[in-house]
Amino acid sequence: MKKEDLLNDPIVKMLLEDVKGYVDGNKALLSEAKRSVAILKKEYDVTPSFIASACDAGMGAVSEVW
């Protein structure tokens, strides 16, 4: 799947919400964000740069949940 297709996929959007919430400062979402990233890696073969781009976050923030 292309990046554009992934960003429009409702399941990917739902999983990214946890990650976005975490990188936006809600540290209580850490376990959910890590779970979501694990699913995205396994099922969609995404990269850290994809997650950083999709969440408008830096690589440092993404590395915490990667």
C-alpha positions as CSV (number, residue, x, y, z in Angstrom):
1,M,0.0,0.0,0.0
2,K,1.2,3.5,-0.8
3,K,1.6,6.1,2.0
4,E,-1.4,8.1,0.8
5,D,-3.5,4.9,0.8
6,L,-2.4,4.1,4.4
7,L,-3.2,7.6,5.6
8,N,-6.8,7.1,4.3
9,D,-7.2,3.7,5.8
10,P,-9.6,3.9,8.8
11,I,-7.8,1.3,10.8
12,V,-4.4,3.1,10.3
13,K,-6.1,6.4,11.2
14,M,-7.4,4.9,14.4
15,L,-4.0,3.4,15.4
16,L,-2.2,6.7,14.6
17,E,-4.6,8.6,17.0
18,D,-2.9,6.9,20.0
19,V,0.5,7.8,18.7
20,K,-0.5,11.3,17.9
21,G,-2.0,11.7,21.4
22,Y,1.3,10.5,23.0
23,V,3.6,12.7,20.9
24,D,1.3,15.7,21.6
25,G,2.0,15.3,25.3
26,N,-0.5,12.8,26.7
27,K,2.1,10.5,28.3
28,A,-0.6,8.3,29.7
29,L,-1.1,6.9,26.2
30,L,2.4,5.3,26.1
31,S,1.3,1.7,26.3
32,E,-1.5,2.3,23.8
33,A,0.9,4.1,21.4
34,K,3.4,1.3,21.6
35,R,0.7,-1.3,20.9
36,S,-0.5,0.7,17.9
37,V,3.0,1.0,16.6
38,A,3.5,-2.7,17.0
39,I,0.4,-3.4,14.9
40,L,1.4,-0.9,12.3
41,K,4.8,-2.4,12.0
42,K,3.5,-6.0,11.7
43,E,0.4,-5.5,9.6
44,Y,1.4,-2.5,7.4
45,D,5.2,-2.6,7.4
46,V,5.5,1.1,8.2
47,T,8.7,2.8,9.1
48,P,9.5,5.3,11.8
49,S,9.7,8.1,9.3
50,F,6.1,7.2,8.1
51,I,4.9,7.5,11.7
52,A,6.8,10.8,12.3
53,S,5.3,12.2,9.1
54,A,1.8,11.1,9.8
55,C,1.9,12.4,13.3
56,D,3.7,15.7,12.6
57,A,6.3,14.6,15.1
58,G,10.1,14.4,15.3
59,M,12.0,11.2,15.1
60,G,12.9,11.5,18.8
61,A,9.2,11.4,19.9
62,V,8.6,8.5,17.6
63,S,11.6,6.6,18.9
64,E,10.0,6.5,22.3
65,V,7.1,4.4,21.0
66,W,9.0,2.6,18.2
